[in-house]
């Protein structure tokens, strides 16, 4: 569904609410040419307690942390960005939505050094269902290991959510889709499992859960952290500093992706190799059901994870 088919008409930009069509930048903006932007993807859920942003404080904190390696000064406080987001959702009359804050170097000069380029900041919200499809949440997806490798943290900081880095994600994801798969898995430069193009990955073996550690060139995902907490509270042992070989994907009992967009999505095949019995596994199902119970506020647990409208 394109934006023109969605009932959204306002964007917050540089401190003001503007019409969707008027949220424009100059064609010579630094961020367009060099990928010098940082962004977040978060969700507001329609909960039994009313609309609520999931782990919003952590998303805003990561936005500011992502800006640090680029010496990018965001001209708005975390509180201002939060207030703007809450008002934007209210103005759009949305009960659930995806939230995209972004900060980037704007227009001034066009050398690689940003120089006096201003930092522009914007927030958009729009309705967005299951990222990989509703069917994927129940039946799982088929993925391929991409021929493209994840860049190393010694090359570009992988703990910063930077716009330009998603060229790597695009290449991997489009390669997978060209070959008939829903998504990719990307290996790091050592050949170990890193993550998906826009998701972290979890492996289940003998009822123990493994996910690549931060040293494996992954993004420190907020949904990843949430699922680790939920799984441990359910009684599972979780190794969150794992180093996983490509071959371990094929012999896993279960695999699943996590992410603000992907939520908790099972993986049923990797490179046409059936994972487990080829459907959503019992551990994945238990974690997934608990995750949605939490984000829909059908439980009082983890209330500190929510910012209510």
Buried (B, 14 or more C-beta within 10 A) or exposed (E): EEEEEBEBEBBBBBEEBBEBEEBEBEEEBBBBBBBBBBBBBBBBBBBEBEBBBBBBBBBBBBBBBBBEEBEBEBEBEBEBBBEBBBBBBEBBEBBBBBBBBBBBBBBBEBEEEBEEBBBBBBBBBBBBEBBBEEEBBBEBBBBBBBEBBBBBBEEBBBBBBBBBBBEBBEBBBBBBEEEEBBBBBBBBBEEBBBBBBBBBBBBBBEEBBBBBBBEBBBBBBBBBBBBBBBBEEEEBEBBBEBBBEBEBBBEBBBBBBBBBBBBBBBBBBBBEEEBBEEBBBEBBBBBBEBBBBBBBBEEEEBEEBBBEB
